[in-house]
Amino acid sequence: MQYDPAEVEQRIKKLNNQSFFFGIPGLIVQAVGFNVVGGVIGLVVGLTGTALLIYGLSFYARSRGQHPALAALGLLSLLGLIVLALLPRKCIVCGGSSQRGHCVQCRAPVAK
């Protein structure tokens, strides 16, 4: 399987940037909606924040070689993010396990 290490690193970086772009605001909006606003408007704001967080976490999961469905851990808010961060990193090229920043199978770079 052919890959360009620079392209793989760029893809990982792009996925990480997208995860921050959607995930951090989602976490903040979720906290504001559920803890500050209250009522029906707070519920709508909180659920919107949850949706943004889950969308951002899907990029984070993909950057670590995990399935984007694991972003559903975002329903647990910050606890879900911690669980997702503790999952092992896998290669985004072949799905192999990582060791010292590279895939064991294809030697492609993996998320740090």
MDTraj code that builds the backbone (N, CA, C; nanometers):
import mdtraj as md
import numpy as np

residues = "MET GLN TYR ASP PRO ALA GLU VAL GLU GLN ARG ILE LYS LYS LEU ASN ASN GLN SER PHE PHE PHE GLY ILE PRO GLY LEU ILE VAL GLN ALA VAL GLY PHE ASN VAL VAL GLY GLY VAL ILE GLY LEU VAL VAL GLY LEU THR GLY THR ALA LEU LEU ILE TYR GLY LEU SER PHE TYR ALA ARG SER ARG GLY GLN HIS PRO ALA LEU ALA ALA LEU GLY LEU LEU SER LEU LEU GLY LEU ILE VAL LEU ALA LEU LEU PRO ARG LYS CYS ILE VAL CYS GLY GLY SER SER GLN ARG GLY HIS CYS VAL GLN CYS ARG ALA PRO VAL ALA LYS".split()
xyz = np.array([
    [0.0857, -0.1184, 0.0000],
    [0.0000, 0.0000, 0.0000],
    [0.0897, 0.1239, 0.0000],
    [0.0700, 0.2099, -0.0951],
    [0.1505, 0.3303, -0.1063],
    [0.0845, 0.4468, -0.0330],
    [0.1660, 0.5246, 0.0300],
    [0.1194, 0.6452, 0.0990],
    [0.2352, 0.7432, 0.1046],
    [0.2005, 0.8676, 0.1166],
    [0.3001, 0.9723, 0.1341],
    [0.2944, 1.0146, 0.2802],
    [0.4031, 0.9953, 0.3561],
    [0.4004, 1.0300, 0.4989],
    [0.3586, 1.1749, 0.5249],
    [0.4009, 1.2657, 0.4383],
    [0.3635, 1.4062, 0.4570],
    [0.2126, 1.4247, 0.4404],
    [0.1536, 1.3534, 0.3448],
    [0.0084, 1.3624, 0.3245],
    [-0.0672, 1.3039, 0.4431],
    [-0.0174, 1.1934, 0.4962],
    [-0.0827, 1.1312, 0.6121],
    [-0.0762, 1.2249, 0.7315],
    [0.0399, 1.2833, 0.7569],
    [0.0533, 1.3783, 0.8677],
    [-0.0377, 1.4989, 0.8477],
    [-0.0463, 1.5473, 0.7229],
    [-0.1341, 1.6612, 0.6927],
    [-0.2796, 1.6250, 0.7176],
    [-0.3186, 1.5037, 0.6801],
    [-0.4570, 1.4592, 0.7018],
    [-0.4886, 1.4494, 0.8510],
    [-0.3946, 1.3953, 0.9286],
    [-0.4137, 1.3857, 1.0733],
    [-0.4268, 1.5256, 1.1331],
    [-0.3413, 1.6164, 1.0893],
    [-0.3457, 1.7539, 1.1400],
    [-0.4791, 1.8204, 1.1053],
    [-0.5263, 1.7989, 0.9823],
    [-0.6545, 1.8575, 0.9402],
    [-0.7692, 1.8015, 1.0250],
    [-0.7691, 1.6705, 1.0486],
    [-0.8737, 1.6106, 1.1314],
    [-0.8697, 1.6655, 1.2736],
    [-0.7500, 1.6835, 1.3288],
    [-0.7376, 1.7412, 1.4631],
    [-0.7885, 1.8842, 1.4676],
    [-0.7547, 1.9629, 1.3661],
    [-0.8029, 2.1013, 1.3617],
    [-0.9554, 2.1063, 1.3532],
    [-1.0135, 2.0182, 1.2715],
    [-1.1587, 2.0149, 1.2600],
    [-1.2225, 1.9722, 1.3929],
    [-1.1577, 1.8814, 1.4635],
    [-1.2134, 1.8380, 1.5915],
    [-1.2149, 1.9534, 1.6917],
    [-1.1094, 2.0340, 1.6941],
    [-1.1074, 2.1498, 1.7830],
    [-1.2082, 2.2550, 1.7393],
    [-1.2186, 2.2766, 1.6071],
    [-1.3076, 2.3793, 1.5540],
    [-1.4531, 2.3545, 1.5934],
    [-1.4957, 2.2284, 1.5953],
    [-1.6335, 2.1966, 1.6311],
    [-1.6486, 2.1515, 1.7762],
    [-1.5510, 2.0802, 1.8278],
    [-1.5632, 2.0198, 1.9603],
    [-1.5563, 2.1183, 2.0754],
    [-1.4606, 2.2096, 2.0731],
    [-1.4453, 2.3048, 2.1841],
    [-1.5671, 2.3969, 2.1947],
    [-1.6118, 2.4594, 2.0849],
    [-1.7337, 2.5400, 2.0953],
    [-1.8543, 2.4557, 2.1377],
    [-1.8600, 2.3311, 2.0901],
    [-1.9706, 2.2436, 2.1286],
    [-1.9734, 2.2182, 2.2773],
    [-1.8567, 2.1937, 2.3364],
    [-1.8478, 2.1708, 2.4803],
    [-1.8909, 2.2954, 2.5579],
    [-1.8499, 2.4128, 2.5105],
    [-1.8864, 2.5384, 2.5771],
    [-2.0357, 2.5652, 2.5639],
    [-2.0906, 2.5513, 2.4424],
    [-2.2335, 2.5754, 2.4202],
    [-2.3166, 2.4767, 2.5019],
    [-2.2717, 2.3524, 2.5079],
    [-2.3414, 2.2512, 2.5862],
    [-2.3451, 2.2903, 2.7340],
    [-2.2331, 2.3308, 2.7873],
    [-2.2266, 2.3701, 2.9281],
    [-2.3140, 2.4922, 2.9565],
    [-2.3100, 2.5905, 2.8675],
    [-2.3919, 2.7105, 2.8858],
    [-2.5402, 2.6755, 2.8793],
    [-2.5778, 2.5967, 2.7808],
    [-2.7187, 2.5621, 2.7633],
    [-2.7752, 2.4847, 2.8801],
    [-2.7022, 2.3857, 2.9277],
    [-2.7547, 2.3001, 3.0338],
    [-2.7359, 2.3589, 3.1737],
    [-2.6357, 2.4457, 3.1921],
    [-2.6044, 2.4932, 3.3269],
    [-2.6364, 2.6395, 3.3529],
    [-2.6475, 2.7215, 3.2491],
    [-2.6664, 2.8643, 3.2699],
    [-2.8050, 2.9107, 3.2265],
    [-2.8453, 2.8731, 3.1051],
    [-2.9681, 2.9275, 3.0475],
    [-3.0912, 2.8651, 3.1117],
    [-3.1036, 2.7360, 3.1095],
    [-3.2181, 2.6670, 3.1689],
    [-3.3428, 2.6761, 3.0824],
    [-3.4446, 2.6014, 3.1218],
    [-3.5712, 2.6007, 3.0504],
    [-3.5603, 2.5360, 2.9140],
    [-3.6606, 2.5618, 2.8323],
    [-3.6652, 2.5039, 2.6978],
    [-3.5524, 2.5593, 2.6118],
    [-3.5252, 2.6884, 2.6234],
    [-3.4173, 2.7483, 2.5449],
    [-3.2832, 2.6872, 2.5855],
    [-3.2631, 2.6658, 2.7136],
    [-3.1409, 2.6025, 2.7612],
    [-3.1257, 2.4609, 2.7085],
    [-3.2385, 2.3899, 2.7010],
    [-3.2359, 2.2540, 2.6483],
    [-3.1957, 2.2538, 2.5007],
    [-3.2529, 2.3455, 2.4238],
    [-3.2207, 2.3552, 2.2810],
    [-3.0738, 2.3932, 2.2630],
    [-3.0274, 2.4912, 2.3409],
    [-2.8875, 2.5337, 2.3319],
    [-2.7954, 2.4187, 2.3731],
    [-2.8300, 2.3491, 2.4808],
    [-2.7488, 2.2377, 2.5279],
    [-2.7418, 2.1239, 2.4278],
    [-2.8536, 2.0920, 2.3650],
    [-2.8550, 1.9853, 2.2647],
    [-2.7783, 2.0255, 2.1389],
    [-2.7838, 2.1532, 2.1046],
    [-2.7041, 2.2026, 1.9924],
    [-2.5556, 2.1883, 2.0231],
    [-2.5177, 2.2231, 2.1447],
    [-2.3788, 2.2064, 2.1871],
    [-2.3367, 2.0607, 2.1862],
    [-2.4267, 1.9731, 2.2279],
    [-2.3967, 1.8293, 2.2266],
    [-2.3745, 1.7802, 2.0845],
    [-2.4580, 1.8268, 1.9920],
    [-2.4424, 1.7877, 1.8514],
    [-2.3076, 1.8356, 1.7960],
    [-2.2699, 1.9596, 1.8276],
    [-2.1404, 2.0121, 1.7828],
    [-2.0257, 1.9320, 1.8429],
    [-2.0373, 1.8987, 1.9703],
    [-1.9334, 1.8215, 2.0378],
    [-1.9172, 1.6844, 1.9729],
    [-2.0274, 1.6174, 1.9470],
    [-2.0214, 1.4848, 1.8858],
    [-1.9631, 1.4941, 1.7445],
    [-2.0014, 1.5945, 1.6708],
    [-1.9460, 1.6137, 1.5367],
    [-1.7944, 1.6349, 1.5447],
    [-1.7499, 1.7188, 1.6376],
    [-1.6066, 1.7412, 1.6564],
    [-1.5343, 1.6154, 1.7002],
    [-1.5960, 1.5383, 1.7882],
    [-1.5336, 1.4151, 1.8344],
    [-1.5236, 1.3111, 1.7236],
    [-1.6121, 1.3180, 1.6239],
    [-1.6003, 1.2240, 1.5125],
    [-1.4704, 1.2486, 1.4349],
    [-1.4308, 1.3743, 1.4211],
    [-1.3030, 1.4056, 1.3571],
    [-1.1864, 1.3588, 1.4437],
    [-1.2001, 1.3768, 1.5747],
    [-1.0952, 1.3342, 1.6669],
    [-1.0768, 1.1826, 1.6615],
    [-1.1879, 1.1093, 1.6608],
    [-1.1810, 0.9634, 1.6543],
    [-1.1137, 0.9197, 1.5236],
    [-1.1503, 0.9827, 1.4148],
    [-1.0897, 0.9478, 1.2851],
    [-0.9403, 0.9790, 1.2836],
    [-0.8995, 1.0897, 1.3481],
    [-0.7568, 1.1240, 1.3500],
    [-0.6757, 1.0211, 1.4274],
    [-0.7397, 0.9505, 1.5186],
    [-0.6719, 0.8468, 1.5977],
    [-0.6934, 0.7078, 1.5393],
    [-0.7523, 0.6994, 1.4189],
    [-0.7726, 0.5721, 1.3532],
    [-0.8907, 0.4928, 1.4069],
    [-0.9749, 0.5553, 1.4860],
    [-1.0917, 0.4890, 1.5426],
    [-1.2144, 0.5183, 1.4560],
    [-1.3188, 0.4411, 1.4757],
    [-1.4423, 0.4599, 1.3994],
    [-1.5120, 0.5875, 1.4463],
    [-1.5644, 0.6688, 1.3525],
    [-1.6311, 0.7938, 1.3905],
    [-1.7521, 0.7733, 1.4814],
    [-1.8116, 0.6540, 1.4807],
    [-1.9276, 0.6282, 1.5678],
    [-1.8913, 0.6384, 1.7147],
    [-1.7626, 0.6254, 1.7464],
    [-1.7208, 0.6401, 1.8857],
    [-1.7411, 0.7826, 1.9358],
    [-1.7709, 0.8737, 1.8447],
    [-1.8006, 1.0115, 1.8843],
    [-1.9259, 1.0177, 1.9699],
    [-2.0074, 0.9131, 1.9657],
    [-2.1270, 0.9089, 2.0500],
    [-2.0903, 0.9149, 2.1982],
    [-1.9638, 0.8903, 2.2295],
    [-1.9189, 0.9077, 2.3671],
    [-1.9353, 1.0533, 2.4116],
    [-1.9524, 1.1432, 2.3136],
    [-1.9771, 1.2838, 2.3448],
    [-2.1051, 1.3042, 2.4231],
    [-2.1935, 1.2049, 2.4206],
    [-2.3156, 1.2142, 2.5022],
    [-2.2809, 1.2147, 2.6505],
    [-2.1616, 1.1685, 2.6834],
    [-2.1143, 1.1717, 2.8216],
    [-2.0371, 1.2996, 2.8518],
    [-2.0369, 1.3932, 2.7570],
    [-1.9714, 1.5223, 2.7686],
    [-1.8215, 1.5053, 2.7898],
    [-1.7650, 1.5701, 2.8883],
    [-1.6211, 1.5683, 2.9108],
    [-1.5709, 1.4279, 2.9425],
    [-1.6495, 1.3492, 3.0119],
    [-1.6111, 1.2113, 3.0421],
    [-1.5941, 1.1310, 2.9134],
    [-1.6810, 1.1522, 2.8162],
    [-1.6698, 1.0846, 2.6871],
    [-1.5417, 1.1223, 2.6148],
    [-1.5031, 1.2498, 2.6233],
    [-1.3788, 1.2944, 2.5622],
    [-1.2596, 1.2241, 2.6267],
    [-1.2623, 1.2100, 2.7569],
    [-1.1533, 1.1422, 2.8269],
    [-1.1442, 0.9959, 2.7846],
    [-1.2585, 0.9282, 2.7779],
    [-1.2590, 0.7877, 2.7351],
    [-1.2053, 0.7757, 2.5931],
    [-1.2485, 0.8633, 2.5047],
    [-1.2031, 0.8596, 2.3660],
    [-1.0522, 0.8839, 2.3576],
    [-1.0017, 0.9735, 2.4398],
    [-0.8584, 1.0033, 2.4395],
    [-0.7758, 0.8853, 2.4890],
    [-0.8343, 0.8003, 2.5713],
    [-0.7611, 0.6859, 2.6253],
    [-0.7629, 0.5638, 2.5335],
    [-0.8459, 0.5664, 2.4297],
    [-0.8479, 0.4548, 2.3351],
    [-0.7161, 0.4513, 2.2576],
    [-0.6717, 0.3315, 2.2182],
    [-0.5431, 0.3222, 2.1475],
    [-0.5475, 0.3895, 2.0109],
    [-0.4327, 0.4427, 1.9705],
    [-0.4202, 0.5029, 1.8377],
    [-0.4004, 0.3921, 1.7355],
    [-0.4650, 0.4103, 1.6215],
    [-0.4490, 0.3166, 1.5107],
    [-0.4089, 0.3945, 1.3862],
    [-0.3571, 0.3243, 1.2894],
    [-0.3149, 0.3841, 1.1635],
    [-0.4378, 0.4244, 1.0820],
    [-0.4360, 0.5452, 1.0262],
    [-0.5485, 0.5874, 0.9429],
    [-0.5343, 0.5358, 0.8005],
    [-0.4202, 0.4773, 0.7676],
    [-0.3993, 0.4218, 0.6336],
    [-0.4469, 0.2771, 0.6280],
    [-0.4001, 0.1938, 0.7240],
    [-0.4309, 0.0506, 0.7170],
    [-0.5059, -0.0028, 0.8391],
    [-0.5185, 0.0779, 0.9441],
    [-0.5887, 0.0333, 1.0644],
    [-0.5026, -0.0455, 1.1607],
    [-0.3737, -0.0551, 1.1322],
    [-0.2821, -0.1291, 1.2188],
    [-0.2547, -0.0551, 1.3492],
    [-0.1947, -0.1257, 1.4427],
    [-0.1618, -0.0648, 1.5717],
    [-0.0390, 0.0243, 1.5579],
    [-0.0220, 0.1116, 1.6550],
    [0.0882, 0.2071, 1.6487],
    [0.1915, 0.1776, 1.7563],
    [0.3132, 0.2192, 1.7245],
    [0.4225, 0.2087, 1.8194],
    [0.5204, 0.3205, 1.7885],
    [0.5456, 0.4039, 1.8876],
    [0.6405, 0.5145, 1.8732],
    [0.6089, 0.6069, 1.7556],
    [0.4812, 0.6367, 1.7375],
    [0.4411, 0.7339, 1.6367],
    [0.4277, 0.6829, 1.4955],
    [0.4428, 0.5507, 1.4764],
    [0.4297, 0.4923, 1.3433],
    [0.3485, 0.3647, 1.3497],
    [0.2875, 0.3307, 1.2374],
    [0.2112, 0.2075, 1.2259],
    [0.3072, 0.0886, 1.2247],
    [0.2733, -0.0158, 1.2977],
    [0.3559, -0.1357, 1.3025],
    [0.3537, -0.2079, 1.1685],
    [0.2406, -0.2035, 1.0974],
    [0.2261, -0.2786, 0.9723],
    [0.2817, -0.2053, 0.8510],
    [0.2403, -0.0794, 0.8324],
    [0.2792, -0.0093, 0.7084],
    [0.3769, 0.1055, 0.7315],
    [0.4118, 0.1321, 0.8577],
    [0.5068, 0.2366, 0.8956],
    [0.4601, 0.3797, 0.8664],
    [0.3305, 0.3975, 0.8403],
    [0.2757, 0.5314, 0.8201],
    [0.2739, 0.6049, 0.9544],
    [0.2848, 0.7377, 0.9534],
    [0.2756, 0.8117, 1.0782],
    [0.1339, 0.7999, 1.1368],
    [0.1252, 0.8020, 1.2695],
    [-0.0038, 0.8006, 1.3379],
    [-0.0131, 0.9231, 1.4273],
    [-0.1353, 0.9515, 1.4752],
    [-0.1571, 1.0676, 1.5612],
    [-0.0692, 1.0572, 1.6847],
    [-0.0187, 1.1696, 1.7280],
    [0.0666, 1.1719, 1.8482],
    [-0.0127, 1.2003, 1.9700],
])
top = md.Topology()
chain = top.add_chain()
for i, resn in enumerate(residues, 1):
    res = top.add_residue(resn, chain, resSeq=i)
    for name in ("N", "CA", "C"):
        top.add_atom(name, md.element.get_by_symbol(name[0]), res)
traj = md.Trajectory(xyz[None], top)
